[in-house]
């Protein structure tokens, strides 16, 4: 079974507002360069319209010989508070499970810079979110996790 082998979380207080958590499938922390199911690591950023910071990094082991669904369990648990995950590819079973967990899979070209994706995401927050993002923001508001996003959503 695929296991979470290492997890790094940023601790301490932040002056930044609470934002939206977005994950990136990456092996170097700079580029989205991993297939979701076989990714050995993810980085999660907390993103607001004005800024972003790394929230958590996870590394996974035992991926090679596991059935597809076994590979996903630990990853889905790690991504449970995220609204989206960027990856270079994602299989049908993973897409279904991510959507059931209310995590939007977003496929991008391999080696897309994470910083560019964050900037584009911030621009979308400022200019008015797409339909999937508006629904995710509404879910966050309902859960009380995203009070700082009020006023940044066009309806």
Steps between C-alpha positions, in 0.01 A plus 500: 500500500619850423589680820566853600868468588582862584295809562628848562263769622562868555435588863463834669269790450456675168378855458351401166129433476376146479487401136427207276719191506629385162722194448763445231637160388873569486831331567698823533261756652542732200314335211189285458665193354324197646203280409255509791489125567873440481613826658744446784445847645261791521535854625198688635484879484259721689400764246319832542447769236795691649750229588590136547711279721591133524272327744620141477717259301450124487707213367351159425665159484394152389347621174651257247320172570165621628163486326376840382243548778756409770730771364230760543384448860788678677511772235129573529536523879788745464299714256178500706505876570604600148259636242717399203806306394714583196664204326629411153251210468234322703326167441122455489480327839707775664288773339182337632641465851639855505166644391318292765741652755418846355855549369511630143769328287670747264718361222784720374788457259799327656753734662256788543651727767309490829557873554332578166200285594472677837508840331232395251288362785537827694402696191187284468412568864537874442313515168222255578521124542396236247195289583691215671701748706189697599343174626817414694506845661134462596576160660788657695276785620237250610763312698633826646849439365515782252353814655774712341382412150177697549498799277727330247228301331285628218159336490 
